Amino acid sequence: MTTTAMTSMTQALDSADFVLFEGVVFETEYLRVPDEDIRADDVVLEARRGEDEISLTFEEIDAAEPLGEGAFRLKNGALLRFLAQVTLH
């Protein structure tokens, strides 16, 4: 992943309350921002929607193509978008 793409992914991971994965919204349960110690099989994202769960490793997101506004196309073709909860006062 390029430095720009990794920065974009890091920012998106850091503020994600939810993820949209292949058109389905999941609530994030675990996020790990990639660092210099991360390995290909380390989990960077776990999310749940009722009984459904998703888990993505660093290898799965490493070659993701940034599409803008927190959206990424994974190397397997899946669409992943990070969403932050908005609070209005």
HTML snippet that shows the backbone in 3Dmol.js (N, CA, C, O; Angstrom):
<script src="https://3Dmol.org/build/3Dmol-min.js"></script>
<div id="view" style="width:600px;height:400px;position:relative"></div>
<script>
const pdb = `
ATOM      1  N   MET A   1       0.856  -1.177   0.000  1.00  0.00           N
ATOM      2  CA  MET A   1       0.000   0.000   0.000  1.00  0.00           C
ATOM      3  C   MET A   1       0.893   1.227   0.000  1.00  0.00           C
ATOM      4  O   MET A   1       1.895   1.262   0.714  1.00  0.00           O
ATOM      5  N   THR A   2       0.549   2.223  -0.782  1.00  0.00           N
ATOM      6  CA  THR A   2       1.330   3.449  -0.825  1.00  0.00           C
ATOM      7  C   THR A   2       1.182   4.207   0.479  1.00  0.00           C
ATOM      8  O   THR A   2       0.249   3.964   1.245  1.00  0.00           O
ATOM      9  N   THR A   3       2.103   5.126   0.730  1.00  0.00           N
ATOM     10  CA  THR A   3       2.058   5.921   1.958  1.00  0.00           C
ATOM     11  C   THR A   3       0.762   6.716   2.032  1.00  0.00           C
ATOM     12  O   THR A   3       0.156   6.804   3.100  1.00  0.00           O
ATOM     13  N   THR A   4       0.329   7.292   0.923  1.00  0.00           N
ATOM     14  CA  THR A   4      -0.917   8.066   0.890  1.00  0.00           C
ATOM     15  C   THR A   4      -2.118   7.177   1.188  1.00  0.00           C
ATOM     16  O   THR A   4      -2.999   7.559   1.958  1.00  0.00           O
ATOM     17  N   ALA A   5      -2.154   6.008   0.589  1.00  0.00           N
ATOM     18  CA  ALA A   5      -3.263   5.078   0.830  1.00  0.00           C
ATOM     19  C   ALA A   5      -3.267   4.615   2.276  1.00  0.00           C
ATOM     20  O   ALA A   5      -4.329   4.513   2.890  1.00  0.00           O
ATOM     21  N   MET A   6      -2.076   4.330   2.837  1.00  0.00           N
ATOM     22  CA  MET A   6      -1.995   3.882   4.228  1.00  0.00           C
ATOM     23  C   MET A   6      -2.450   4.994   5.166  1.00  0.00           C
ATOM     24  O   MET A   6      -3.143   4.722   6.146  1.00  0.00           O
ATOM     25  N   THR A   7      -2.077   6.229   4.888  1.00  0.00           N
ATOM     26  CA  THR A   7      -2.519   7.360   5.708  1.00  0.00           C
ATOM     27  C   THR A   7      -4.036   7.477   5.662  1.00  0.00           C
ATOM     28  O   THR A   7      -4.679   7.686   6.691  1.00  0.00           O
ATOM     29  N   SER A   8      -4.600   7.344   4.481  1.00  0.00           N
ATOM     30  CA  SER A   8      -6.050   7.404   4.311  1.00  0.00           C
ATOM     31  C   SER A   8      -6.729   6.269   5.081  1.00  0.00           C
ATOM     32  O   SER A   8      -7.736   6.491   5.752  1.00  0.00           O
ATOM     33  N   MET A   9      -6.185   5.063   4.986  1.00  0.00           N
ATOM     34  CA  MET A   9      -6.734   3.915   5.699  1.00  0.00           C
ATOM     35  C   MET A   9      -6.604   4.108   7.207  1.00  0.00           C
ATOM     36  O   MET A   9      -7.543   3.812   7.946  1.00  0.00           O
ATOM     37  N   THR A  10      -5.469   4.593   7.673  1.00  0.00           N
ATOM     38  CA  THR A  10      -5.243   4.820   9.101  1.00  0.00           C
ATOM     39  C   THR A  10      -6.244   5.825   9.653  1.00  0.00           C
ATOM     40  O   THR A  10      -6.809   5.605  10.725  1.00  0.00           O
ATOM     41  N   GLN A  11      -6.472   6.912   8.950  1.00  0.00           N
ATOM     42  CA  GLN A  11      -7.439   7.923   9.380  1.00  0.00           C
ATOM     43  C   GLN A  11      -8.846   7.336   9.425  1.00  0.00           C
ATOM     44  O   GLN A  11      -9.595   7.594  10.367  1.00  0.00           O
ATOM     45  N   ALA A  12      -9.206   6.555   8.423  1.00  0.00           N
ATOM     46  CA  ALA A  12     -10.535   5.952   8.372  1.00  0.00           C
ATOM     47  C   ALA A  12     -10.719   4.946   9.499  1.00  0.00           C
ATOM     48  O   ALA A  12     -11.763   4.933  10.151  1.00  0.00           O
ATOM     49  N   LEU A  13      -9.717   4.103   9.739  1.00  0.00           N
ATOM     50  CA  LEU A  13      -9.785   3.115  10.816  1.00  0.00           C
ATOM     51  C   LEU A  13      -9.904   3.785  12.178  1.00  0.00           C
ATOM     52  O   LEU A  13     -10.656   3.336  13.043  1.00  0.00           O
ATOM     53  N   ASP A  14      -9.159   4.855  12.351  1.00  0.00           N
ATOM     54  CA  ASP A  14      -9.084   5.528  13.644  1.00  0.00           C
ATOM     55  C   ASP A  14     -10.426   6.107  14.096  1.00  0.00           C
ATOM     56  O   ASP A  14     -10.671   6.223  15.297  1.00  0.00           O
ATOM     57  N   SER A  15     -11.284   6.467  13.163  1.00  0.00           N
ATOM     58  CA  SER A  15     -12.540   7.122  13.536  1.00  0.00           C
ATOM     59  C   SER A  15     -13.789   6.319  13.184  1.00  0.00           C
ATOM     60  O   SER A  15     -14.893   6.864  13.206  1.00  0.00           O
ATOM     61  N   ALA A  16     -13.639   5.048  12.864  1.00  0.00           N
ATOM     62  CA  ALA A  16     -14.780   4.253  12.390  1.00  0.00           C
ATOM     63  C   ALA A  16     -15.600   3.677  13.536  1.00  0.00           C
ATOM     64  O   ALA A  16     -15.089   2.930  14.370  1.00  0.00           O
ATOM     65  N   ASP A  17     -16.867   4.033  13.562  1.00  0.00           N
ATOM     66  CA  ASP A  17     -17.818   3.433  14.499  1.00  0.00           C
ATOM     67  C   ASP A  17     -18.564   2.290  13.809  1.00  0.00           C
ATOM     68  O   ASP A  17     -19.016   1.339  14.447  1.00  0.00           O
ATOM     69  N   PHE A  18     -18.677   2.418  12.491  1.00  0.00           N
ATOM     70  CA  PHE A  18     -19.375   1.427  11.671  1.00  0.00           C
ATOM     71  C   PHE A  18     -18.588   1.219  10.387  1.00  0.00           C
ATOM     72  O   PHE A  18     -17.776   2.060  10.001  1.00  0.00           O
ATOM     73  N   VAL A  19     -18.834   0.097   9.732  1.00  0.00           N
ATOM     74  CA  VAL A  19     -18.283  -0.135   8.394  1.00  0.00           C
ATOM     75  C   VAL A  19     -19.400  -0.613   7.485  1.00  0.00           C
ATOM     76  O   VAL A  19     -20.292  -1.353   7.900  1.00  0.00           O
ATOM     77  N   LEU A  20     -19.333  -0.180   6.257  1.00  0.00           N
ATOM     78  CA  LEU A  20     -20.238  -0.653   5.221  1.00  0.00           C
ATOM     79  C   LEU A  20     -19.423  -1.635   4.395  1.00  0.00           C
ATOM     80  O   LEU A  20     -18.475  -1.243   3.714  1.00  0.00           O
ATOM     81  N   PHE A  21     -19.791  -2.910   4.455  1.00  0.00           N
ATOM     82  CA  PHE A  21     -19.050  -3.948   3.749  1.00  0.00           C
ATOM     83  C   PHE A  21     -19.996  -4.639   2.799  1.00  0.00           C
ATOM     84  O   PHE A  21     -20.942  -5.308   3.214  1.00  0.00           O
ATOM     85  N   GLU A  22     -19.727  -4.468   1.504  1.00  0.00           N
ATOM     86  CA  GLU A  22     -20.556  -5.069   0.462  1.00  0.00           C
ATOM     87  C   GLU A  22     -22.039  -4.730   0.642  1.00  0.00           C
ATOM     88  O   GLU A  22     -22.912  -5.581   0.472  1.00  0.00           O
ATOM     89  N   GLY A  23     -22.301  -3.461   0.991  1.00  0.00           N
ATOM     90  CA  GLY A  23     -23.667  -2.973   1.080  1.00  0.00           C
ATOM     91  C   GLY A  23     -24.372  -3.220   2.407  1.00  0.00           C
ATOM     92  O   GLY A  23     -25.548  -2.885   2.545  1.00  0.00           O
ATOM     93  N   VAL A  24     -23.684  -3.797   3.382  1.00  0.00           N
ATOM     94  CA  VAL A  24     -24.275  -4.094   4.685  1.00  0.00           C
ATOM     95  C   VAL A  24     -23.509  -3.329   5.768  1.00  0.00           C
ATOM     96  O   VAL A  24     -22.278  -3.348   5.789  1.00  0.00           O
ATOM     97  N   VAL A  25     -24.238  -2.652   6.670  1.00  0.00           N
ATOM     98  CA  VAL A  25     -23.613  -1.881   7.740  1.00  0.00           C
ATOM     99  C   VAL A  25     -23.375  -2.784   8.952  1.00  0.00           C
ATOM    100  O   VAL A  25     -24.279  -3.477   9.418  1.00  0.00           O
ATOM    101  N   PHE A  26     -22.138  -2.759   9.449  1.00  0.00           N
ATOM    102  CA  PHE A  26     -21.731  -3.498  10.643  1.00  0.00           C
ATOM    103  C   PHE A  26     -21.208  -2.509  11.671  1.00  0.00           C
ATOM    104  O   PHE A  26     -20.639  -1.480  11.306  1.00  0.00           O
ATOM    105  N   GLU A  27     -21.393  -2.810  12.954  1.00  0.00           N
ATOM    106  CA  GLU A  27     -20.832  -1.995  14.021  1.00  0.00           C
ATOM    107  C   GLU A  27     -19.454  -2.531  14.368  1.00  0.00           C
ATOM    108  O   GLU A  27     -19.287  -3.729  14.593  1.00  0.00           O
ATOM    109  N   THR A  28     -18.471  -1.647  14.410  1.00  0.00           N
ATOM    110  CA  THR A  28     -17.112  -2.097  14.697  1.00  0.00           C
ATOM    111  C   THR A  28     -16.996  -2.521  16.153  1.00  0.00           C
ATOM    112  O   THR A  28     -17.560  -1.890  17.048  1.00  0.00           O
ATOM    113  N   GLU A  29     -16.256  -3.600  16.372  1.00  0.00           N
ATOM    114  CA  GLU A  29     -15.990  -4.089  17.720  1.00  0.00           C
ATOM    115  C   GLU A  29     -14.506  -4.019  18.050  1.00  0.00           C
ATOM    116  O   GLU A  29     -14.127  -3.831  19.206  1.00  0.00           O
ATOM    117  N   TYR A  30     -13.671  -4.171  17.030  1.00  0.00           N
ATOM    118  CA  TYR A  30     -12.224  -4.133  17.226  1.00  0.00           C
ATOM    119  C   TYR A  30     -11.585  -3.495  16.006  1.00  0.00           C
ATOM    120  O   TYR A  30     -11.901  -3.847  14.870  1.00  0.00           O
ATOM    121  N   LEU A  31     -10.690  -2.559  16.249  1.00  0.00           N
ATOM    122  CA  LEU A  31      -9.931  -1.910  15.182  1.00  0.00           C
ATOM    123  C   LEU A  31      -8.474  -1.847  15.595  1.00  0.00           C
ATOM    124  O   LEU A  31      -8.161  -1.521  16.740  1.00  0.00           O
ATOM    125  N   ARG A  32      -7.594  -2.156  14.677  1.00  0.00           N
ATOM    126  CA  ARG A  32      -6.161  -2.006  14.924  1.00  0.00           C
ATOM    127  C   ARG A  32      -5.573  -1.205  13.780  1.00  0.00           C
ATOM    128  O   ARG A  32      -5.596  -1.630  12.625  1.00  0.00           O
ATOM    129  N   VAL A  33      -5.055  -0.057  14.115  1.00  0.00           N
ATOM    130  CA  VAL A  33      -4.401   0.772  13.115  1.00  0.00           C
ATOM    131  C   VAL A  33      -3.049   0.130  12.813  1.00  0.00           C
ATOM    132  O   VAL A  33      -2.255  -0.093  13.727  1.00  0.00           O
ATOM    133  N   PRO A  34      -2.777  -0.172  11.536  1.00  0.00           N
ATOM    134  CA  PRO A  34      -1.501  -0.806  11.179  1.00  0.00           C
ATOM    135  C   PRO A  34      -0.305   0.022  11.624  1.00  0.00           C
ATOM    136  O   PRO A  34      -0.304   1.248  11.505  1.00  0.00           O
ATOM    137  N   ASP A  35       0.708  -0.657  12.138  1.00  0.00           N
ATOM    138  CA  ASP A  35       1.950  -0.018  12.541  1.00  0.00           C
ATOM    139  C   ASP A  35       3.114  -0.832  12.000  1.00  0.00           C
ATOM    140  O   ASP A  35       2.917  -1.761  11.217  1.00  0.00           O
ATOM    141  N   GLU A  36       4.323  -0.484  12.415  1.00  0.00           N
ATOM    142  CA  GLU A  36       5.500  -1.161  11.872  1.00  0.00           C
ATOM    143  C   GLU A  36       5.630  -2.616  12.327  1.00  0.00           C
ATOM    144  O   GLU A  36       6.408  -3.370  11.740  1.00  0.00           O
ATOM    145  N   ASP A  37       4.892  -3.025  13.352  1.00  0.00           N
ATOM    146  CA  ASP A  37       4.969  -4.392  13.867  1.00  0.00           C
ATOM    147  C   ASP A  37       3.879  -5.321  13.321  1.00  0.00           C
ATOM    148  O   ASP A  37       3.836  -6.498  13.680  1.00  0.00           O
ATOM    149  N   ILE A  38       3.010  -4.811  12.468  1.00  0.00           N
ATOM    150  CA  ILE A  38       1.878  -5.616  12.005  1.00  0.00           C
ATOM    151  C   ILE A  38       2.331  -6.692  11.014  1.00  0.00           C
ATOM    152  O   ILE A  38       3.243  -6.485  10.214  1.00  0.00           O
ATOM    153  N   ARG A  39       1.669  -7.836  11.096  1.00  0.00           N
ATOM    154  CA  ARG A  39       1.943  -8.952  10.184  1.00  0.00           C
ATOM    155  C   ARG A  39       0.731  -9.166   9.283  1.00  0.00           C
ATOM    156  O   ARG A  39      -0.364  -8.679   9.565  1.00  0.00           O
ATOM    157  N   ALA A  40       0.943  -9.892   8.212  1.00  0.00           N
ATOM    158  CA  ALA A  40      -0.115 -10.113   7.222  1.00  0.00           C
ATOM    159  C   ALA A  40      -1.352 -10.758   7.826  1.00  0.00           C
ATOM    160  O   ALA A  40      -2.467 -10.420   7.429  1.00  0.00           O
ATOM    161  N   ASP A  41      -1.189 -11.677   8.775  1.00  0.00           N
ATOM    162  CA  ASP A  41      -2.345 -12.391   9.330  1.00  0.00           C
ATOM    163  C   ASP A  41      -2.931 -11.747  10.583  1.00  0.00           C
ATOM    164  O   ASP A  41      -3.818 -12.324  11.212  1.00  0.00           O
ATOM    165  N   ASP A  42      -2.449 -10.559  10.954  1.00  0.00           N
ATOM    166  CA  ASP A  42      -3.020  -9.843  12.097  1.00  0.00           C
ATOM    167  C   ASP A  42      -4.380  -9.259  11.729  1.00  0.00           C
ATOM    168  O   ASP A  42      -4.543  -8.677  10.657  1.00  0.00           O
ATOM    169  N   VAL A  43      -5.342  -9.415  12.613  1.00  0.00           N
ATOM    170  CA  VAL A  43      -6.677  -8.855  12.403  1.00  0.00           C
ATOM    171  C   VAL A  43      -6.633  -7.351  12.642  1.00  0.00           C
ATOM    172  O   VAL A  43      -6.115  -6.892  13.660  1.00  0.00           O
ATOM    173  N   VAL A  44      -7.180  -6.588  11.701  1.00  0.00           N
ATOM    174  CA  VAL A  44      -7.246  -5.134  11.854  1.00  0.00           C
ATOM    175  C   VAL A  44      -8.677  -4.643  12.049  1.00  0.00           C
ATOM    176  O   VAL A  44      -8.896  -3.512  12.482  1.00  0.00           O
ATOM    177  N   LEU A  45      -9.646  -5.490  11.732  1.00  0.00           N
ATOM    178  CA  LEU A  45     -11.040  -5.081  11.857  1.00  0.00           C
ATOM    179  C   LEU A  45     -11.924  -6.272  12.193  1.00  0.00           C
ATOM    180  O   LEU A  45     -11.878  -7.310  11.533  1.00  0.00           O
ATOM    181  N   GLU A  46     -12.725  -6.099  13.226  1.00  0.00           N
ATOM    182  CA  GLU A  46     -13.805  -7.040  13.536  1.00  0.00           C
ATOM    183  C   GLU A  46     -15.058  -6.209  13.713  1.00  0.00           C
ATOM    184  O   GLU A  46     -15.046  -5.186  14.398  1.00  0.00           O
ATOM    185  N   ALA A  47     -16.138  -6.652  13.093  1.00  0.00           N
ATOM    186  CA  ALA A  47     -17.403  -5.923  13.176  1.00  0.00           C
ATOM    187  C   ALA A  47     -18.557  -6.913  13.199  1.00  0.00           C
ATOM    188  O   ALA A  47     -18.434  -8.045  12.730  1.00  0.00           O
ATOM    189  N   ARG A  48     -19.692  -6.464  13.757  1.00  0.00           N
ATOM    190  CA  ARG A  48     -20.837  -7.347  13.941  1.00  0.00           C
ATOM    191  C   ARG A  48     -22.125  -6.636  13.549  1.00  0.00           C
ATOM    192  O   ARG A  48     -22.273  -5.423  13.695  1.00  0.00           O
ATOM    193  N   ARG A  49     -23.042  -7.443  13.047  1.00  0.00           N
ATOM    194  CA  ARG A  49     -24.423  -6.999  12.790  1.00  0.00           C
ATOM    195  C   ARG A  49     -25.313  -8.152  13.211  1.00  0.00           C
ATOM    196  O   ARG A  49     -25.476  -9.121  12.471  1.00  0.00           O
ATOM    197  N   GLY A  50     -25.887  -8.047  14.397  1.00  0.00           N
ATOM    198  CA  GLY A  50     -26.667  -9.154  14.939  1.00  0.00           C
ATOM    199  C   GLY A  50     -25.786 -10.376  15.100  1.00  0.00           C
ATOM    200  O   GLY A  50     -24.778 -10.329  15.804  1.00  0.00           O
ATOM    201  N   GLU A  51     -26.157 -11.464  14.455  1.00  0.00           N
ATOM    202  CA  GLU A  51     -25.372 -12.698  14.519  1.00  0.00           C
ATOM    203  C   GLU A  51     -24.259 -12.749  13.469  1.00  0.00           C
ATOM    204  O   GLU A  51     -23.390 -13.619  13.524  1.00  0.00           O
ATOM    205  N   ASP A  52     -24.288 -11.822  12.520  1.00  0.00           N
ATOM    206  CA  ASP A  52     -23.289 -11.802  11.449  1.00  0.00           C
ATOM    207  C   ASP A  52     -22.038 -11.057  11.905  1.00  0.00           C
ATOM    208  O   ASP A  52     -22.125 -10.005  12.539  1.00  0.00           O
ATOM    209  N   GLU A  53     -20.880 -11.610  11.577  1.00  0.00           N
ATOM    210  CA  GLU A  53     -19.602 -10.990  11.913  1.00  0.00           C
ATOM    211  C   GLU A  53     -18.697 -10.965  10.695  1.00  0.00           C
ATOM    212  O   GLU A  53     -18.766 -11.838   9.830  1.00  0.00           O
ATOM    213  N   ILE A  54     -17.851  -9.953  10.644  1.00  0.00           N
ATOM    214  CA  ILE A  54     -16.793  -9.919   9.646  1.00  0.00           C
ATOM    215  C   ILE A  54     -15.475  -9.676  10.363  1.00  0.00           C
ATOM    216  O   ILE A  54     -15.429  -9.059  11.427  1.00  0.00           O
ATOM    217  N   SER A  55     -14.430 -10.165   9.769  1.00  0.00           N
ATOM    218  CA  SER A  55     -13.086 -10.000  10.303  1.00  0.00           C
ATOM    219  C   SER A  55     -12.156  -9.849   9.108  1.00  0.00           C
ATOM    220  O   SER A  55     -12.189 -10.656   8.178  1.00  0.00           O
ATOM    221  N   LEU A  56     -11.333  -8.816   9.140  1.00  0.00           N
ATOM    222  CA  LEU A  56     -10.389  -8.581   8.040  1.00  0.00           C
ATOM    223  C   LEU A  56      -8.971  -8.511   8.593  1.00  0.00           C
ATOM    224  O   LEU A  56      -8.722  -7.893   9.628  1.00  0.00           O
ATOM    225  N   THR A  57      -8.054  -9.152   7.890  1.00  0.00           N
ATOM    226  CA  THR A  57      -6.653  -9.132   8.273  1.00  0.00           C
ATOM    227  C   THR A  57      -5.922  -8.021   7.531  1.00  0.00           C
ATOM    228  O   THR A  57      -6.451  -7.423   6.594  1.00  0.00           O
ATOM    229  N   PHE A  58      -4.703  -7.761   7.968  1.00  0.00           N
ATOM    230  CA  PHE A  58      -3.890  -6.753   7.301  1.00  0.00           C
ATOM    231  C   PHE A  58      -3.635  -7.144   5.851  1.00  0.00           C
ATOM    232  O   PHE A  58      -3.634  -6.287   4.967  1.00  0.00           O
ATOM    233  N   GLU A  59      -3.422  -8.418   5.606  1.00  0.00           N
ATOM    234  CA  GLU A  59      -3.208  -8.885   4.228  1.00  0.00           C
ATOM    235  C   GLU A  59      -4.398  -8.548   3.331  1.00  0.00           C
ATOM    236  O   GLU A  59      -4.216  -8.208   2.162  1.00  0.00           O
ATOM    237  N   GLU A  60      -5.613  -8.640   3.870  1.00  0.00           N
ATOM    238  CA  GLU A  60      -6.811  -8.367   3.083  1.00  0.00           C
ATOM    239  C   GLU A  60      -6.988  -6.883   2.762  1.00  0.00           C
ATOM    240  O   GLU A  60      -7.554  -6.538   1.725  1.00  0.00           O
ATOM    241  N   ILE A  61      -6.511  -6.008   3.642  1.00  0.00           N
ATOM    242  CA  ILE A  61      -6.670  -4.567   3.401  1.00  0.00           C
ATOM    243  C   ILE A  61      -5.416  -3.906   2.854  1.00  0.00           C
ATOM    244  O   ILE A  61      -5.469  -2.762   2.402  1.00  0.00           O
ATOM    245  N   ASP A  62      -4.291  -4.605   2.886  1.00  0.00           N
ATOM    246  CA  ASP A  62      -3.003  -4.011   2.535  1.00  0.00           C
ATOM    247  C   ASP A  62      -2.978  -3.397   1.139  1.00  0.00           C
ATOM    248  O   ASP A  62      -2.423  -2.312   0.964  1.00  0.00           O
ATOM    249  N   ALA A  63      -3.540  -4.033   0.180  1.00  0.00           N
ATOM    250  CA  ALA A  63      -3.512  -3.515  -1.191  1.00  0.00           C
ATOM    251  C   ALA A  63      -4.818  -2.809  -1.567  1.00  0.00           C
ATOM    252  O   ALA A  63      -5.152  -2.702  -2.747  1.00  0.00           O
ATOM    253  N   ALA A  64      -5.549  -2.333  -0.570  1.00  0.00           N
ATOM    254  CA  ALA A  64      -6.822  -1.664  -0.840  1.00  0.00           C
ATOM    255  C   ALA A  64      -6.606  -0.380  -1.630  1.00  0.00           C
ATOM    256  O   ALA A  64      -5.648   0.358  -1.400  1.00  0.00           O
ATOM    257  N   GLU A  65      -7.510  -0.133  -2.556  1.00  0.00           N
ATOM    258  CA  GLU A  65      -7.467   1.071  -3.378  1.00  0.00           C
ATOM    259  C   GLU A  65      -8.394   2.116  -2.766  1.00  0.00           C
ATOM    260  O   GLU A  65      -9.599   1.885  -2.666  1.00  0.00           O
ATOM    261  N   PRO A  66      -7.851   3.266  -2.352  1.00  0.00           N
ATOM    262  CA  PRO A  66      -8.715   4.313  -1.794  1.00  0.00           C
ATOM    263  C   PRO A  66      -9.613   4.912  -2.872  1.00  0.00           C
ATOM    264  O   PRO A  66      -9.154   5.257  -3.962  1.00  0.00           O
ATOM    265  N   LEU A  67     -10.899   5.028  -2.549  1.00  0.00           N
ATOM    266  CA  LEU A  67     -11.874   5.578  -3.478  1.00  0.00           C
ATOM    267  C   LEU A  67     -12.356   6.959  -3.044  1.00  0.00           C
ATOM    268  O   LEU A  67     -13.095   7.619  -3.774  1.00  0.00           O
ATOM    269  N   GLY A  68     -11.938   7.397  -1.856  1.00  0.00           N
ATOM    270  CA  GLY A  68     -12.342   8.695  -1.319  1.00  0.00           C
ATOM    271  C   GLY A  68     -13.424   8.552  -0.281  1.00  0.00           C
ATOM    272  O   GLY A  68     -14.182   7.582  -0.285  1.00  0.00           O
ATOM    273  N   GLU A  69     -13.494   9.534   0.620  1.00  0.00           N
ATOM    274  CA  GLU A  69     -14.512   9.608   1.664  1.00  0.00           C
ATOM    275  C   GLU A  69     -14.615   8.335   2.499  1.00  0.00           C
ATOM    276  O   GLU A  69     -15.716   7.886   2.817  1.00  0.00           O
ATOM    277  N   GLY A  70     -13.457   7.747   2.857  1.00  0.00           N
ATOM    278  CA  GLY A  70     -13.441   6.577   3.715  1.00  0.00           C
ATOM    279  C   GLY A  70     -13.796   5.272   3.038  1.00  0.00           C
ATOM    280  O   GLY A  70     -14.013   4.266   3.713  1.00  0.00           O
ATOM    281  N   ALA A  71     -13.862   5.267   1.710  1.00  0.00           N
ATOM    282  CA  ALA A  71     -14.211   4.056   0.962  1.00  0.00           C
ATOM    283  C   ALA A  71     -12.962   3.459   0.322  1.00  0.00           C
ATOM    284  O   ALA A  71     -12.074   4.180  -0.133  1.00  0.00           O
ATOM    285  N   PHE A  72     -12.910   2.125   0.295  1.00  0.00           N
ATOM    286  CA  PHE A  72     -11.769   1.405  -0.257  1.00  0.00           C
ATOM    287  C   PHE A  72     -12.264   0.185  -1.024  1.00  0.00           C
ATOM    288  O   PHE A  72     -13.246  -0.451  -0.640  1.00  0.00           O
ATOM    289  N   ARG A  73     -11.575  -0.128  -2.103  1.00  0.00           N
ATOM    290  CA  ARG A  73     -11.824  -1.360  -2.846  1.00  0.00           C
ATOM    291  C   ARG A  73     -10.715  -2.325  -2.439  1.00  0.00           C
ATOM    292  O   ARG A  73      -9.539  -2.070  -2.696  1.00  0.00           O
ATOM    293  N   LEU A  74     -11.098  -3.441  -1.800  1.00  0.00           N
ATOM    294  CA  LEU A  74     -10.123  -4.424  -1.369  1.00  0.00           C
ATOM    295  C   LEU A  74      -9.590  -5.186  -2.571  1.00  0.00           C
ATOM    296  O   LEU A  74     -10.205  -5.176  -3.637  1.00  0.00           O
ATOM    297  N   LYS A  75      -8.447  -5.849  -2.404  1.00  0.00           N
ATOM    298  CA  LYS A  75      -7.844  -6.546  -3.541  1.00  0.00           C
ATOM    299  C   LYS A  75      -8.702  -7.692  -4.048  1.00  0.00           C
ATOM    300  O   LYS A  75      -8.527  -8.130  -5.185  1.00  0.00           O
ATOM    301  N   ASN A  76      -9.639  -8.194  -3.223  1.00  0.00           N
ATOM    302  CA  ASN A  76     -10.556  -9.245  -3.684  1.00  0.00           C
ATOM    303  C   ASN A  76     -11.790  -8.656  -4.377  1.00  0.00           C
ATOM    304  O   ASN A  76     -12.679  -9.393  -4.800  1.00  0.00           O
ATOM    305  N   GLY A  77     -11.839  -7.314  -4.490  1.00  0.00           N
ATOM    306  CA  GLY A  77     -12.930  -6.645  -5.178  1.00  0.00           C
ATOM    307  C   GLY A  77     -14.042  -6.143  -4.279  1.00  0.00           C
ATOM    308  O   GLY A  77     -14.913  -5.402  -4.734  1.00  0.00           O
ATOM    309  N   ALA A  78     -14.030  -6.530  -3.011  1.00  0.00           N
ATOM    310  CA  ALA A  78     -15.076  -6.099  -2.076  1.00  0.00           C
ATOM    311  C   ALA A  78     -14.954  -4.599  -1.795  1.00  0.00           C
ATOM    312  O   ALA A  78     -13.857  -4.042  -1.799  1.00  0.00           O
ATOM    313  N   LEU A  79     -16.093  -3.963  -1.552  1.00  0.00           N
ATOM    314  CA  LEU A  79     -16.134  -2.547  -1.222  1.00  0.00           C
ATOM    315  C   LEU A  79     -16.276  -2.398   0.287  1.00  0.00           C
ATOM    316  O   LEU A  79     -17.165  -2.993   0.897  1.00  0.00           O
ATOM    317  N   LEU A  80     -15.397  -1.603   0.884  1.00  0.00           N
ATOM    318  CA  LEU A  80     -15.380  -1.356   2.321  1.00  0.00           C
ATOM    319  C   LEU A  80     -15.391   0.142   2.539  1.00  0.00           C
ATOM    320  O   LEU A  80     -14.587   0.866   1.952  1.00  0.00           O
ATOM    321  N   ARG A  81     -16.298   0.609   3.380  1.00  0.00           N
ATOM    322  CA  ARG A  81     -16.357   2.040   3.695  1.00  0.00           C
ATOM    323  C   ARG A  81     -16.458   2.205   5.197  1.00  0.00           C
ATOM    324  O   ARG A  81     -17.271   1.554   5.853  1.00  0.00           O
ATOM    325  N   PHE A  82     -15.631   3.074   5.733  1.00  0.00           N
ATOM    326  CA  PHE A  82     -15.619   3.353   7.163  1.00  0.00           C
ATOM    327  C   PHE A  82     -16.553   4.525   7.444  1.00  0.00           C
ATOM    328  O   PHE A  82     -16.525   5.542   6.751  1.00  0.00           O
ATOM    329  N   LEU A  83     -17.375   4.361   8.470  1.00  0.00           N
ATOM    330  CA  LEU A  83     -18.373   5.377   8.815  1.00  0.00           C
ATOM    331  C   LEU A  83     -18.210   5.788  10.270  1.00  0.00           C
ATOM    332  O   LEU A  83     -18.009   4.940  11.139  1.00  0.00           O
ATOM    333  N   ALA A  84     -18.296   7.065  10.532  1.00  0.00           N
ATOM    334  CA  ALA A  84     -18.221   7.592  11.891  1.00  0.00           C
ATOM    335  C   ALA A  84     -19.602   8.047  12.321  1.00  0.00           C
ATOM    336  O   ALA A  84     -20.373   8.590  11.530  1.00  0.00           O
ATOM    337  N   GLN A  85     -19.896   7.818  13.581  1.00  0.00           N
ATOM    338  CA  GLN A  85     -21.174   8.249  14.130  1.00  0.00           C
ATOM    339  C   GLN A  85     -21.130   9.760  14.292  1.00  0.00           C
ATOM    340  O   GLN A  85     -20.138  10.312  14.768  1.00  0.00           O
ATOM    341  N   VAL A  86     -22.190  10.417  13.900  1.00  0.00           N
ATOM    342  CA  VAL A  86     -22.265  11.865  13.984  1.00  0.00           C
ATOM    343  C   VAL A  86     -23.201  12.239  15.114  1.00  0.00           C
ATOM    344  O   VAL A  86     -24.298  11.695  15.238  1.00  0.00           O
ATOM    345  N   THR A  87     -22.752  13.179  15.941  1.00  0.00           N
ATOM    346  CA  THR A  87     -23.579  13.674  17.027  1.00  0.00           C
ATOM    347  C   THR A  87     -23.980  15.102  16.708  1.00  0.00           C
ATOM    348  O   THR A  87     -23.125  15.954  16.466  1.00  0.00           O
ATOM    349  N   LEU A  88     -25.278  15.363  16.708  1.00  0.00           N
ATOM    350  CA  LEU A  88     -25.768  16.718  16.460  1.00  0.00           C
ATOM    351  C   LEU A  88     -26.252  17.302  17.775  1.00  0.00           C
ATOM    352  O   LEU A  88     -26.904  16.627  18.572  1.00  0.00           O
ATOM    353  N   HIS A  89     -25.924  18.560  17.986  1.00  0.00           N
ATOM    354  CA  HIS A  89     -26.367  19.246  19.196  1.00  0.00           C
ATOM    355  C   HIS A  89     -27.371  20.313  18.834  1.00  0.00           C
ATOM    356  O   HIS A  89     -27.873  21.013  19.714  1.00  0.00           O
TER     357      HIS A  89
END
`;
const viewer = $3Dmol.createViewer("view");
viewer.addModel(pdb, "pdb");
viewer.setStyle({}, {cartoon: {color: "spectrum"}});
viewer.zoomTo();
viewer.render();
</script>
